[in-house]
Amino acid sequence: RWLDDGDNSLSIIMWVLLVLHFTISLCGLCHLLLVPEREYKLWKLSKVPLSARAVRYFFWLCVFIVKFLLALIIIDAVDGAIEGLDIARIGHQTHSQVLEVYLSTNLWANVLLWFALWATTFVLFSSDTQLWFTVACTGLGVLTVFKQRAWKARSLMFEHSMSKIPERFSK
């Protein structure tokens, strides 16, 4: 809540500030990703073909898109759980409502529970990058195997591989 008047709409100043913040953050992210600092340039960069670099960036883009979409689902679920449990939601009470229950134990217990739920959600969201990296690498590995075998997935899945061993060793 921006003010205690009950109006949650953003003014034009807030929109300008949000767009400015987003632009500066995006520029900083691009600079950190694409222009390494001097202390990290210990060796000359190896030559990577543009196609391999494009696949690499596309891979990470897909991983982060999946993480972002799951984050939206998770945030909605946690917010719904907090609302369903009738836990005090920080920033959703007016100043007068907070003053009424400020000294009660119920408010601080709710704030602690709210913090515990969101902290657990954040830790789990942050730590699952390795999982999505592994899942995406497995998918890329399967596609690589199919490509190396000339996209003959049907023969790869249904042929009797043990009987083909002498034929394959003779090649």
Disulfide bonds with the S-S distance in Angstrom:
none
